[in-house]
Amino acid sequence: MKIKFSGFALGLALTSVATPALAQTPPPPPPPEAKTSAAAYVMAAGASDQFEIQSSQIALQKSPHASTRRFAQTLIADHQKTTAATIKAAKKAGMNPPPPMLDPGAQPSIAELQNASAGDFDRLYFGQQGPAHQAALDLHQSYAASGDQAPLRMSAKAAVPIVQKHLTNANKMMNMPAGKMSGM
């Protein structure tokens, strides 16, 4: 007996038996006004740092790989420093910044990490870190070039190489075979 499938039916049949792809939900990018307006920049930079800190705290608990946990520890320490520098610069600019808060739009990303299995965790974590750090890099570079407050422009400029290093390392980790991660 010969079975014929149309292209659509074959595709449907294959997707129904294939392993489902796990989403990699990056947090939302900062609003455009955060690239030039001090108040919006402080909120966006703080939200970005909070995402990095909270997602990395989850990585410390869930990742089976020592290299991922070391990366997460670095992110926590560095983003605590960039948060403190942003708050200090905002105060120097005459602002009274609120404590940094996770953007509500980033909550699905955090939930995705919390619910990930150990086997899927690193792929999801690094799948979020790349876009999150790219958005943060764009934010800091843009504010450093066009921001409306000099102390915050200096703070943004100082954050750029830190975020660039994180982005580079996240991309390397994302492309590393899992077998090599544990030995790093």
WOVENNOR-V130539 format. One record per run of one state. SS is the DSSP state (h for helix, s for strand, l for the rest). FROM is the first residue (numbers start at 1). TO is the last residue. If there is no record, write none. Layout:
BEGIN
ss | from | to
SS | FROM | TO
SS | FROM | TO
END
This chain:
BEGIN
ss | from | to
l | 1 | 6
h | 7 | 17
l | 18 | 31
h | 32 | 35
l | 36 | 37
h | 38 | 62
l | 63 | 65
h | 66 | 92
l | 93 | 103
h | 104 | 115
l | 116 | 117
h | 118 | 146
l | 147 | 149
h | 150 | 174
l | 175 | 177
h | 178 | 181
l | 182 | 184
END
